[in-house]
Amino acid sequence: MASKNQDRAAREARERLKAYQARQTVHEHATKRRFRDNVIAVIGVVVIAALATATMIFYFSGGPGTPKASPSSSPSPSAAAGKNVGAPDPSLAEGRTWTGTLTLNSVAMGVSLDGAKAPQAVSGIIQDVKAGYYPGKTCHRLAQSTGFGIIQCGSTDGKGGSDPKFSYGPVENAPADNVYKAGTIAMARASGDGYSNGHQFFICFEDTTLPTDAAGGYTVVGTVTSGLDQLKSQIVSGGIAGGATDGAPVIPTTITAFTLQ
């Protein structure tokens, strides 16, 4: 009888051991699965963050945000060869001051462009004005925060897109102290690329401090001599879409006229 009881006890012990081992196997698989799921989740968050960062960089690459603002000398003709696309000779600006009127919606602003300090960029604007490029183009970007206030205009697609048929450099007449005074008119460009100036320009309606990047600052072409207060009261005051600090203006804004002489 004792032998039978011992055999039964041994069988029960083996069964309990098998059940325990089975539970341990299930637990180990569950632990490994949770670890794998956590790793996948972390990777997903990292990828999403990277994509968001890349999107921001792409969005802001066509305007002020991460510029470099120290004066730079023009490269020699051989160094600049092949980098300008569709841009006129800098001599078009005649090394003189050009005055005229830039009208956004119904806000007519007097402007003065310095063809001596920024001959290449001013020549580019003169070419566009003569060709009738600007009327009908929108101001797609309004940005305002502490120490920063700009409205950016002139893109080919109305969304800030560049024109592959028109780009030039180098950066000219960038302020040495990184401060773009209220009323400054400057050229927008891609981050880190001093030869990506094109049709787009921005107007500072507040004193705006811009950090520098590898390419220099933004080319200052001139100033608004009148009408800046009307720009602020009739367009900027409407705010930015979605209550953001950088985006499309709530009041749709179009260049209705641009004249120079």
C-alpha positions in Angstrom: 0.0 0.0 0.0 2.8 2.4 0.9 4.4 1.8 -2.5 1.1 2.7 -4.3 0.8 5.9 -2.3 4.4 6.8 -3.0 3.8 6.2 -6.8 0.7 8.4 -6.7 2.5 11.1 -4.8 5.4 11.0 -7.3 3.0 11.3 -10.3 1.2 14.3 -8.6 4.6 15.9 -8.0 5.6 15.5 -11.7 2.2 16.9 -12.8 2.6 19.9 -10.5 6.1 20.4 -11.9 4.9 20.3 -15.5 2.1 22.7 -14.7 4.5 25.1 -13.0 6.9 24.8 -15.9 4.1 25.5 -18.3 3.1 28.6 -16.4 6.7 29.8 -16.3 6.9 29.4 -20.1 3.7 31.4 -20.6 5.0 34.1 -18.2 8.4 34.3 -20.0 6.6 34.6 -23.4 4.4 37.4 -22.0 7.3 39.2 -20.6 9.3 39.0 -23.8 6.2 40.2 -25.8 5.7 43.2 -23.5 9.4 44.1 -23.8 9.1 43.9 -27.6 6.0 45.9 -27.7 7.6 48.6 -25.5 10.6 48.8 -27.7 8.4 49.1 -30.8 6.4 51.9 -29.1 9.6 53.8 -28.2 10.9 53.5 -31.7 7.5 54.7 -33.0 7.6 57.8 -30.8 11.2 58.5 -31.9 10.3 58.2 -35.6 7.2 60.5 -35.1 9.3 63.1 -33.3 11.9 63.0 -36.1 9.3 63.4 -38.8 7.7 66.3 -36.9 11.1 68.0 -36.6 11.9 67.4 -40.3 8.5 68.9 -41.2 9.2 72.0 -39.1 12.6 72.4 -40.7 11.1 72.1 -44.1 8.3 74.5 -43.3 10.6 77.2 -42.0 13.5 76.7 -44.4 12.1 79.3 -46.9 12.0 82.2 -44.4 13.5 83.8 -41.3 13.7 81.6 -38.3 17.3 80.3 -38.3 19.3 82.8 -40.3 22.9 83.8 -40.0 23.3 87.6 -39.8 26.9 88.8 -40.2 28.1 90.8 -43.2 29.8 88.7 -45.8 31.8 89.8 -48.8 30.7 88.8 -52.3 32.7 85.9 -53.8 34.8 86.2 -56.9 33.0 85.7 -60.2 34.6 82.3 -60.5 33.4 81.2 -57.1 29.8 82.4 -57.9 29.7 80.9 -61.4 26.8 78.5 -61.9 25.1 79.3 -58.6 22.7 82.0 -59.9 19.7 80.8 -61.8 17.7 83.2 -63.9 19.0 86.2 -61.9 19.9 89.5 -63.7 23.4 91.1 -63.6 23.8 93.1 -60.4 24.5 96.2 -62.6 20.7 96.4 -63.2 20.4 98.1 -59.8 22.7 100.9 -61.1 24.2 101.3 -57.7 21.5 103.7 -56.7 18.5 104.1 -54.5 15.2 103.0 -56.0 11.9 104.3 -54.6 8.3 103.2 -55.1 5.1 101.8 -53.7 4.3 98.3 -52.5 0.6 97.7 -51.9 -0.7 94.8 -49.8 -4.5 94.6 -50.1 -5.3 98.3 -49.9 -2.3 99.2 -47.8 0.0 101.3 -49.9 3.5 101.5 -48.4 6.3 103.7 -49.6 9.6 101.7 -50.1 13.2 102.6 -50.7 15.6 99.9 -52.0 19.4 100.3 -51.8 21.0 99.2 -55.0 24.5 100.1 -53.7 24.4 97.9 -50.6 22.5 95.0 -52.1 23.0 95.2 -55.9 22.2 91.6 -56.7 19.0 91.3 -54.6 17.7 94.8 -55.7 18.4 93.8 -59.3 16.3 90.7 -58.8 13.4 92.7 -57.4 13.7 95.2 -60.2 13.6 92.4 -62.8 10.4 90.9 -61.1 8.7 94.3 -60.9 9.5 95.0 -64.6 8.1 91.6 -65.5 4.9 92.2 -63.5 5.6 89.2 -61.3 4.3 90.4 -58.0 0.7 91.6 -58.5 -1.6 88.7 -57.4 1.0 86.9 -55.3 0.1 86.3 -51.7 1.7 87.0 -48.3 1.5 83.4 -47.0 3.2 83.8 -43.7 2.7 86.1 -40.7 4.8 85.6 -37.6 4.8 87.5 -34.3 6.2 86.9 -30.9 8.5 88.6 -28.5 11.3 90.2 -30.5 10.0 88.9 -33.8 7.4 90.3 -36.2 7.4 89.6 -40.0 5.1 89.2 -42.9 6.5 87.2 -45.8 5.3 87.4 -49.4 5.9 86.6 -53.1 6.1 82.8 -53.4 5.2 81.2 -56.7 2.6 78.8 -55.2 1.2 81.0 -52.4 2.5 78.6 -49.8 6.1 79.5 -49.5 7.4 77.3 -52.3 10.6 78.2 -54.1 11.1 78.8 -57.8 13.6 76.4 -59.3 14.1 78.8 -62.3 15.0 81.8 -60.1 17.6 81.7 -57.3 20.7 83.7 -56.5 23.2 84.9 -54.0 25.3 85.7 -52.1 23.9 87.2 -48.9 24.3 91.0 -49.0 23.9 93.8 -46.5 23.0 91.6 -43.5 23.1 93.5 -40.1 26.1 92.8 -38.0 24.1 92.9 -34.8 21.5 90.4 -36.0 18.7 93.0 -35.5 16.4 93.8 -38.3 14.7 97.0 -37.5 11.0 97.7 -37.9 10.4 98.6 -41.5 13.2 96.4 -42.9 12.6 94.7 -46.2 14.8 91.6 -46.6 15.0 88.5 -48.8 13.7 85.1 -47.6 16.0 82.2 -48.3 16.4 78.5 -47.4 18.3 77.7 -44.1 22.0 77.5 -44.6 21.9 78.4 -48.3 23.2 81.8 -49.3 22.3 81.2 -52.9 18.6 80.5 -52.4 17.3 84.1 -52.5 14.5 84.4 -55.0 11.1 86.1 -55.4 10.2 86.0 -51.7 10.8 88.9 -49.3 9.7 89.7 -45.8 8.9 93.0 -44.0 9.7 93.4 -40.3 6.8 95.3 -38.7 8.6 95.0 -35.3 12.3 95.1 -34.4 13.3 91.5 -35.1 16.3 89.6 -33.8 17.4 86.7 -36.0 20.2 84.3 -35.1 22.8 83.4 -37.7 23.4 80.2 -39.6 26.1 78.8 -41.9 25.1 81.0 -44.9 25.0 84.4 -43.2 22.0 86.6 -42.5 19.2 87.7 -44.7 19.9 90.2 -47.4 18.4 93.6 -46.5 17.3 95.3 -49.6 15.7 98.4 -48.2 13.1 99.9 -45.9 9.4 100.8 -45.7 9.3 104.6 -45.6 5.6 105.0 -45.0 2.5 102.9 -44.3 3.9 100.5 -41.8 1.4 101.5 -39.1 -1.4 100.8 -41.6 0.1 97.4 -42.3 -0.1 96.6 -38.6 -3.6 98.0 -38.1 -5.2 96.6 -41.2 -3.5 93.3 -41.7 -1.3 92.2 -38.8 -4.0 93.1 -36.2 -6.2 90.3 -37.7 -3.8 87.7 -36.2 -2.5 84.4 -37.4 -4.7 81.4 -38.3 -5.4 79.1 -35.4 -4.2 81.6 -32.9 -0.6 80.4 -33.6 2.5 82.6 -33.5 3.6 81.7 -37.1 1.4 80.8 -40.0 -1.1 82.2 -42.5 -2.6 85.6 -41.7 -6.2 85.5 -40.7 -6.8 88.4 -43.2 -6.0 87.0 -46.6 -3.2 89.3 -48.0 -2.3 89.8 -51.6 0.3 92.0 -53.4 -1.9 94.3 -55.4 0.8 96.5 -56.8 4.6 97.1 -56.8 6.2 100.0 -58.5 9.8 101.3 -58.6 11.6 104.2 -60.2 
